[in-house]
Amino acid sequence: MVLYPFGGFTEFTIYISAANMFSELGMYQMKLPNMLNFSITLLTVLRVQAVVLLGAVTSLMRYLWKMRQRKYGK
């Protein structure tokens, strides 16, 4: 129970630092015009993934807590 949030926080930190590195270097960007006429940057993908990770870790911790209460009682 203690290590799971620490792992989520560490992964979140890695996503944010990678996003900062890619924004400084300007690497891995798909410029317009392309087939979909839509600009995609790895920076945006990493930031969205970091936000989704926060929600997923919170949801999984709530699930783990419920399973622990079911097994061991309150």
N, C-alpha and C positions, 0 to 999 in steps of 0.2 A: 504494500500500500504506500510505502514511503518512496520507493524508487520509481514508481510509475509516473508521478507528476514531475519528478526530477528529469526523467527521460524525455517527457513531453516538452519541458522548458528548454532542455538542451537542444532538442530538434528545432524548436521555434527560434532559438538563438542562431543556429546554423543557417536556417532559411533567411533570416533577416541580414546576417553578415554577408551571405552569398548575394543577396539582392543588392546590398550596398556596393559590393565589389563589381557586380555586373553593371550597375548604373554609372559607376566611375569610368569603367573601361569601355562601355558601349558594346559589349560582346553579345552574340547570339540574338540579334534582332532581325526580324523579317520586315523589310521595308516595303512600302507601297510602290508600284502596283504589283499585286499578286493575284492569284486565281480568285480569291474571295473578296478582294479589294478591302482588306482589313489589316491593320497593323498589329502585330503580335510581338511582344518583347518578353524575354525570360524574366525580367524584373517584375512585370505584372503577374506572371504565372506564379512566381515565388511568393509574392505578397498575398495573393489569393490563397495559395496553399498554406501559408502560415496562419491566416485567419481561420481557415477550415480546420487546421490542426488544433487550434485552441478550443473550438467547439467539440471536436471529436474527443479530445482528452477529457474535457469536462463531462461529456456524456458517458464515456467509458468508466470514469471514476465513480460516477453516480451508480452505474450498473454494478461495478465491483462492490461498492458499499452495500447495495441492496442484497447481493448474493452473500456477502459476509454476514449481514444481519439475519438472513434466512437460515444460514448454516449454524451460527453460534448464538443467535438470539440477541436481544437488545441489551 
